[in-house]
Amino acid sequence: MGTMAENGLTTIDLPGIKKISSGKVREIFELDGQLLLVATDRLSAFDVILPDPIPFKGTVLTQMAFFWFKHISSENIVKHHLISVDVDEFPSKLKPFRDQLKGRSSLVTKCKPLPIECVVRGYLAGSGWKEYQVSEEICGIPLPAGLKESDQLPEPIFTPATKAESGHDENISFERAADIVGEDLAGRVRELSLAIYTSACNYARTKGIIICDTKFEFGLVGNDLILIDEVLTPDSSRFWPMNLYEPGRPQASYDKQYIRDYLETLDWDKTPPAPELPSDVIEATSKRYLEAYWKLTGSKLPTGG
């Protein structure tokens, strides 16, 4: 069953249902030819899972990804793995766990994930900004001189990364990505990633949000390439409020940057165990996740959050 702490779900087990993975945020269960992804309220920072859950976080991630999958389908950009987020449509064997799964679970098609992260950057921030300061390049892509932190790039760029089982993902060149997955697949995921990002950015701007950068994952079902994992959530993207945007400095954001900034003020070496979070930091982070959902979708969470 689930473990609750501070109004958040930190772990979940479904007796009789095989759990095949427990990640930083998600628990993954195997069903017949399908997977059940359950987003907990765990939060990781600097690749360490924090002891305190963030209320509503798992539901925000699941429902926001659902919103974007629908958007991507309506634009006919690419097929995706999502089957349903409605527990009433899940297999009957999951009915006993309905209350735990509601709002935070996705039934998806099982596939073979590609071993690269597909990152798209539209603005200069994070590891991209650090790399640019050294070389005026990101992942081997030359950029104009004189750019400031948080500047919009001349056009969005595809900057793939390796998938790290533990520790940080490593930024790589397109050529290296092509070595890993093959030239054809690398070209296809680059084209699709840029198309999804551009479509999402155009929509988000109408809601007062800048999508600074984001990370996609793709998988294969036979020879069919599909979009998988979560898409365009505060955990996989940097969302900035447009009305506060000002290049030349770090931006206010709807993601977990607020937590990272708090942790940077502590005497913590970024190795486990992570420090406990004050209640006001937990509450402020939860509000950021909720606000991002409300602004982008125009609706409240199905749980009433």
C-alpha positions in Angstrom: 0.0 0.0 0.0 1.1 3.6 0.0 3.0 5.5 2.6 1.8 9.0 3.4 3.8 11.8 5.0 2.9 15.5 5.3 -0.1 15.0 3.0 2.1 13.5 0.3 2.6 10.0 -1.0 6.2 8.9 -0.8 6.0 5.2 -1.9 3.4 2.8 -3.2 3.1 -1.0 -3.4 0.3 -2.9 -5.0 0.1 -6.4 -3.6 -0.1 -8.9 -6.4 1.0 -6.4 -9.0 4.7 -6.7 -10.1 6.8 -3.6 -9.5 9.6 -3.4 -11.9 11.2 -0.1 -11.1 11.2 2.6 -8.4 12.7 5.8 -9.7 13.3 9.2 -8.2 9.6 10.0 -8.5 7.7 7.1 -10.2 6.9 3.6 -9.3 6.5 1.4 -12.4 4.3 -1.8 -12.4 4.1 -4.4 -15.1 0.7 -5.5 -16.5 0.0 -7.6 -19.6 1.9 -5.8 -22.4 1.3 -2.5 -20.5 2.9 -0.6 -17.7 1.3 1.4 -14.9 3.3 4.5 -14.0 2.4 5.9 -10.5 3.8 9.4 -9.7 4.6 9.8 -6.0 5.0 13.1 -4.3 8.8 12.5 -3.9 11.1 15.3 -5.1 14.8 14.9 -5.9 17.3 17.7 -6.1 21.0 17.3 -7.1 20.1 13.6 -7.8 19.2 13.0 -4.2 15.6 12.1 -3.1 14.5 14.5 -0.4 12.9 13.2 2.8 9.8 15.4 2.5 7.1 14.9 -0.1 5.5 17.8 -2.0 1.7 17.7 -1.7 -0.1 17.3 -5.0 3.1 17.0 -7.0 2.5 13.5 -8.3 -1.0 14.4 -9.5 0.2 17.6 -11.1 2.9 15.6 -13.1 0.4 13.0 -14.2 -2.4 15.4 -15.2 -0.1 17.9 -16.9 1.5 15.2 -19.0 -2.0 14.0 -19.9 -2.9 17.6 -21.0 0.2 17.8 -23.2 -0.2 14.3 -24.7 -3.7 15.4 -25.8 -2.3 18.7 -27.2 0.4 16.7 -29.1 -2.2 14.3 -30.5 -4.4 17.2 -31.6 -1.4 18.6 -33.5 -0.7 15.2 -35.1 3.0 15.5 -34.3 3.8 12.0 -33.0 2.2 8.9 -31.5 2.6 8.5 -27.7 2.5 5.7 -25.2 -0.4 7.0 -23.0 -3.5 4.8 -22.9 -5.5 6.3 -20.0 -5.2 8.2 -16.8 -8.8 7.3 -15.8 -8.7 4.6 -13.0 -12.1 3.4 -14.1 -10.6 2.4 -17.4 -7.7 0.5 -15.8 -7.6 -3.4 -15.7 -10.0 -4.9 -13.2 -7.1 -6.2 -11.1 -6.3 -2.6 -10.1 -9.7 -1.8 -8.8 -8.8 -2.6 -5.1 -6.2 0.2 -5.4 -8.5 2.8 -7.0 -8.2 5.4 -4.2 -4.4 5.3 -4.1 -4.0 5.4 -7.9 -6.6 8.1 -8.7 -5.2 11.2 -10.3 -1.5 10.1 -10.2 -1.4 7.0 -12.4 -1.0 6.4 -16.1 -1.6 3.2 -18.0 0.8 3.2 -20.9 2.0 1.0 -23.8 5.2 -1.0 -23.1 8.0 -0.2 -25.4 11.8 -0.2 -25.8 13.1 3.2 -24.6 15.8 4.9 -26.6 19.0 5.2 -24.5 19.2 9.0 -24.9 17.5 12.0 -23.4 16.1 14.5 -26.0 16.6 17.9 -24.6 15.5 21.1 -26.4 16.6 24.5 -25.3 15.1 27.8 -26.3 16.8 30.0 -23.7 20.3 30.0 -22.1 20.0 28.5 -18.6 21.3 25.7 -16.4 24.0 23.5 -17.7 23.7 25.1 -21.1 24.6 28.5 -19.7 27.6 27.0 -17.9 28.8 25.4 -21.1 28.3 28.5 -23.1 30.4 30.6 -20.7 33.3 28.3 -21.3 33.0 27.7 -25.1 30.2 29.8 -26.6 28.7 26.4 -27.6 26.2 23.9 -26.2 26.6 20.2 -27.1 28.9 21.3 -30.0 26.4 23.8 -31.4 28.1 27.2 -31.8 26.1 30.2 -30.5 26.5 33.9 -31.0 29.0 35.7 -28.7 27.8 38.1 -26.0 24.6 36.2 -24.9 23.5 36.8 -21.3 22.1 34.3 -18.8 18.4 33.5 -19.7 18.6 35.1 -23.2 16.4 33.6 -25.8 18.5 31.7 -28.4 18.2 32.6 -32.1 16.3 29.4 -32.5 15.6 26.4 -30.3 18.4 23.8 -30.3 18.4 20.0 -29.8 21.0 19.1 -27.2 20.8 15.4 -26.4 22.1 13.7 -23.2 23.0 10.3 -22.1 20.7 8.6 -19.6 22.4 8.0 -16.3 21.3 5.2 -14.1 22.7 7.2 -11.2 24.3 10.6 -11.0 23.9 13.3 -13.7 23.0 12.9 -17.3 25.8 14.0 -19.6 25.3 16.5 -22.4 26.5 15.0 -25.7 26.8 16.1 -29.4 24.2 15.1 -32.0 27.0 13.0 -33.6 27.4 11.1 -30.4 23.6 10.6 -30.1 23.7 9.2 -33.7 26.5 6.8 -32.7 24.2 5.5 -29.9 20.9 5.2 -31.6 21.8 5.4 -35.3 21.7 8.3 -37.7 18.1 7.9 -38.8 16.6 7.6 -35.4 18.7 10.5 -34.1 17.5 12.7 -36.9 13.9 11.7 -36.3 13.9 12.4 -32.6 15.6 15.7 -33.2 13.0 16.8 -35.7 10.1 15.6 -33.4 11.6 17.1 -30.3 11.9 20.5 -31.9 8.4 20.3 -33.4 6.8 19.4 -30.0 8.8 22.1 -28.2 7.8 24.8 -30.7 4.1 23.8 -30.6 4.1 23.8 -26.7 6.0 27.1 -26.5 3.5 28.8 -28.8 0.6 27.5 -26.6 2.3 28.3 -23.3 3.0 31.9 -24.3 -0.8 32.4 -24.7 -1.0 31.4 -21.0 1.8 33.8 -19.8 4.5 31.0 -19.5 7.9 30.7 -21.2 9.2 27.2 -21.6 12.9 27.7 -21.2 13.9 24.1 -22.0 12.5 20.6 -21.7 13.4 16.9 -22.0 11.6 14.3 -24.0 12.0 10.5 -24.2 11.1 8.2 -27.0 10.7 4.5 -27.4 10.1 1.9 -30.1 7.1 -0.4 -30.4 8.3 -2.7 -33.2 9.5 -0.1 -35.8 7.1 2.6 -34.5 8.7 5.5 -32.8 6.5 6.9 -30.0 6.8 9.6 -27.3 7.0 8.2 -23.8 7.6 9.0 -20.1 6.3 12.4 -18.9 6.1 15.4 -21.2 6.4 19.2 -20.4 6.0 19.0 -16.7 7.7 21.1 -14.0 10.0 18.1 -13.4 11.2 17.8 -17.0 11.0 21.5 -18.0 11.8 25.0 -16.9 8.7 27.1 -16.8 9.1 30.8 -16.4 6.4 33.4 -15.7 6.5 35.7 -18.8 5.6 38.8 -16.8 8.8 38.5 -14.6 11.2 37.5 -17.4 14.3 39.6 -17.5 17.5 38.3 -19.2 20.8 38.7 -17.5 19.9 36.8 -14.4 18.3 33.5 -13.2 14.5 33.6 -13.6 11.6 33.0 -11.2 10.3 29.6 -12.1 7.5 27.1 -11.5 9.8 24.1 -11.2 11.9 22.8 -8.4 14.5 25.5 -8.8 13.0 27.1 -5.7 14.0 24.0 -3.7 17.5 23.9 -5.2 18.0 27.6 -4.4 17.0 26.9 -0.8 19.3 23.9 -0.5 22.2 25.9 -1.9 22.0 28.1 1.2 22.6 25.1 3.5 25.9 23.5 4.6 25.0 20.3 2.7 27.4 18.4 0.4 24.6 17.2 -1.9 25.0 13.5 -0.9 22.4 11.4 0.9 20.8 11.8 3.4 19.2 15.1 2.2 18.2 17.6 4.9 14.5 18.0 5.9 12.7 20.9 4.4 10.9 23.6 6.4 7.1 23.6 6.0 7.1 27.0 4.3 9.5 25.8 1.6 7.3 22.6 1.1 4.2 24.7 0.8 5.7 27.3 -1.5 7.0 24.5 -3.8 3.6 22.8 -3.9 2.0 26.1 -4.8 4.4 26.5 -7.7 3.5 23.1 -9.2 -0.2 23.8 -8.8 0.0 27.3 -10.3 1.8 26.0 -13.3 -1.0 23.4 -13.8 -3.7 26.0 -13.4 -2.1 28.5 -15.7 -1.4 26.1 -18.5 -4.6 24.0 -18.4 -7.1 26.6 -17.1 -8.6 23.9 -14.8 -8.2 22.6 -11.2 -6.7 19.2 -10.4 -9.1 16.3 -10.6 -8.4 15.6 -6.9 -9.6 19.1 -6.0 -6.1 20.4 -5.3 
